Amino acid sequence: MHPDDEIILRAAKEIVVKFIELQRVSPTNFEEHFRRIYYALKNTVLEGRIEDLQKEILGSGKPDD
């Protein structure tokens, strides 16, 4: 498991719990909403890291001094 995954799981759980408290989500459809929120957060994190990952994979083009 990537270190970001644990953070994303916690954030998704907190968001869904808050929605349950606000009665926007019911406990009966928790799983459906949790999955959507989890993947929305995960996609956001991955999109934010794409540039960094590309630099790691392709290299910065500059030799390390």
C-alpha positions as CSV (number, residue, x, y, z in Angstrom):
1,M,0.0,0.0,0.0
2,H,1.3,3.4,-1.0
3,P,1.7,5.9,1.9
4,D,-0.8,8.2,0.3
5,D,-3.5,5.4,0.3
6,E,-3.8,5.5,4.1
7,I,-4.2,9.2,4.1
8,I,-6.8,9.0,1.3
9,L,-8.7,6.3,3.1
10,R,-8.9,8.4,6.3
11,A,-10.0,11.5,4.4
12,A,-12.7,9.6,2.5
13,K,-14.0,8.1,5.7
14,E,-14.1,11.5,7.4
15,I,-16.0,13.0,4.5
16,V,-18.5,10.2,4.4
17,V,-19.0,10.3,8.2
18,K,-19.6,14.1,7.9
19,F,-22.2,13.5,5.1
20,I,-23.9,10.9,7.3
21,E,-24.0,13.4,10.2
22,L,-25.5,16.0,7.9
23,Q,-28.0,13.4,6.7
24,R,-26.8,13.7,3.1
25,V,-25.8,10.0,3.0
26,S,-27.5,7.2,4.8
27,P,-25.5,4.3,6.4
28,T,-27.3,1.9,4.1
29,N,-25.6,3.4,1.0
30,F,-22.3,4.1,2.7
31,E,-20.3,1.8,0.4
32,E,-21.5,3.4,-2.8
33,H,-20.7,6.9,-1.6
34,F,-17.4,5.8,0.0
35,R,-16.1,4.3,-3.2
36,R,-17.0,7.5,-5.2
37,I,-15.4,9.8,-2.7
38,Y,-12.3,7.6,-2.3
39,Y,-11.7,7.4,-6.0
40,A,-12.3,11.1,-6.5
41,L,-9.7,11.8,-3.8
42,K,-7.3,9.3,-5.2
43,N,-7.6,10.6,-8.8
44,T,-7.0,14.1,-7.5
45,V,-3.8,13.0,-5.6
46,L,-2.6,11.1,-8.7
47,E,-3.2,14.0,-11.0
48,G,-1.3,16.2,-8.7
49,R,1.6,13.8,-8.7
50,I,1.8,13.1,-12.4
51,E,4.3,15.9,-13.1
52,D,6.5,14.6,-10.3
53,L,6.3,11.0,-11.5
54,Q,7.1,12.0,-15.0
55,K,10.2,13.8,-13.8
56,E,11.2,10.7,-11.8
57,I,10.7,8.4,-14.7
58,L,12.2,10.6,-17.5
59,G,14.7,12.4,-15.3
60,S,15.1,16.1,-15.1
61,G,17.5,16.2,-18.0
62,K,20.2,17.8,-15.8
63,P,23.1,15.8,-14.3
64,D,23.2,15.7,-10.5
65,D,26.1,17.8,-9.1
